[in-house]
């Protein structure tokens, strides 16, 4: 009896020797806040599939149905609100004033899923390819001038509306603008209170379900909209390995989409249902996944690569938008909107070192 008891104790000690190391030390935690969009879904999918645990990190994920400017403001007001977020250049440039941030990777490209919508009987749809350089774009100076457009101030939608008007040699002085977000702008278009709206996915689903027509996507007018992972510069000082692991987990979701995008449809439906309270059709979810371009790791590294004294592709894009960004600015004194050229110089940094670490992590994982 005594020896059996000792063997039992010895077996328990051996078992604890295997179990305790995995449980005694928590995985490093990183607070990630994403928009309720496709890139938010891929991060959610990485969490759902346990990709974060596989690479050795605990992603504390928050999904918000808001916009990039709000993400920046949240961090300015409360720096502990997130360690990592994901926005386009527009809110990053406009909203990062006095906040040192680092661009560490690309989540996806929103160019095909952001656009201008109008009613099916809009005279804007009567003309297509007015500017021969943009053959797929609907509209003309005559059909657009004096029209009212709803768009959320300082968002990718506002940027796309700027670029849309430019191809007709127009600006915001030629139209009227109402500052409204996606769902609110759709309601105003439905009521006939505006003539057009500039929105992005998944609000595009609601617009299309109501029969509204696409006058132009961002891609049609060469308006690049990459969603970029942005990290608080202070956080990077002691958490470089954690950032790399987070990117590695996300890149596993990217690989899943590249390998079989349609296999993600049901999970995308669940994600949108959970965070939007809307029931999105299987057809839309599949369509939206296919329209969102994801960028493989090796391609991203080439985009971040800097040769000699030249600038990387990411540097060029960021510099172009930061050097002279045309923004929709609200003048509270006159209660009017105007097109303003604003030069912005903010403390943003761009690096590929975490992507390179993520490559090593993924390589070791697949051995």
Residue, then its C-alpha position, 0 to 999 in steps of 0.5 A: x500500500x505504501x509503495x503504491x501510494x509513493x508511485x501515485x505521488x511520483x506519477x502526479x509530480x511527473x504529470x504536473x511537471x508537464x502541465x504546470x509550465x504551460x499554465x504557470x506562465x500566461x501568454x503575453x497579452x496585446x490589446x487590439x482594437x479593430x473596426x467592424x470590417x473585413x480586416x476586423x473579421x480576419x483578426x477575429x478569425x485568427x482568435x477563433x481558430x486559436x492562431x494567436x495561441x499557436x504563435x504564443x500570444x493572447x490577442x485581447x480583441x475589441x471590435x467597434x462599429x465606428x471609424x478611424x478618426x474615432x480610433x485615434x481620438x480614443x487613444x489620445x484620450x486614453x492611451x491604454x485603450x489599445x496597443x494596436x489598431x488598424x486604419x487607413x492613411x486618412x484617419x492616421x494622418x489626420x488623427x495622429x497629431x501629437x501621438x507617435x505611432x508606428x506603421x508595422x504592416x498591412x491588413x488588406x486593401x479597401x479600394x474595391x469596397x469603398x465607393x459612391x452610391x446613388x439612387x437607380x434613377x439618378x441622372x448621375x448614372x446617365x453618363x459613363x466614362x466622361x473622363x476617358x482615363x476612368x472608363x468605369x466611372x459614372x457622372x459628368x460635371x453637369x449631372x453632379x454640380x449642385x448635388x448633395x452628398x452625405x459622407x462622414x467627415x475625415x474618413x476614407x469616404x471623404x477622400x474617395x469623394x474628393x478623388x471622384x470630384x477631381x476627375x470631373x475637374x470639380x471640388x466641394x465648392x461645386x456640391x453640397x455636403x452633409x456630414x453623416x456616417x454610413x447607415x445614417x447617410x443611407x437613410x438620408x439617400x432613401x428619404x431623398x434628402x441627398x443625391x449620393x453617399x460615399x460609404x465603405x463595406x459592410x455598409x455597402x451591403x445595406x445600400x445595395x440591398x435597397x437598390x442603390x447603384x454604384x457610381x464609382x469605387x475607390x479603385x475605379x478612380x485610383x484612390x488607394x486605401x490600404x488598411x495599416x496596422x498601427x502601434x503606439x510607439x511607446x508600446x513597441x519599446x518593450x513589446x516587439x516580439x509580441x507585435x510580431x506574434x500578433x502579425x503572425x497570427x493575422x497572417x495565418x488568417x490571410x493565408x486561409x483567405x488566399x488558400x480558400x476564400x469561400x471557406x470563410x463565408x459562414x464565419x464572416x456571416x457570424x462575425x457581422x451578425x455578432x457585431x452589427x446585429x444585421x443578418x448578412x446574406x451568404x452571397x454578400x459575405x462571399x462577394x465581400x471576401x472576394x473583393x477584399x484584397x489581402x497581401x501575402x507576407x513576402x509582398x508586404x516585405x517588398x512594399x516596405x523595402x527601402x533601397x538606398x536613399x529611396x523611399x519604400x512603396x509604403x513611405x511614398x503612399x504615406x508621404x503623398x497623403x501627408x504632404x498635401x491631403x485634400x480634406x473635407x473641413x467643416x467651418x463652424x463659423x459659417x456652417x459650411x463645408x469647404x475643400x482645404x489643402x492641409x499640410x500635415x506633419x505628424x510623428x509617424x514611423x514605418x518599419x518592416x522589422x516586425x514583419x521580418x520577425x513574423x516571417x521567422x515565427x511562421x517559418x518555425x511553426x511550419x517546420 
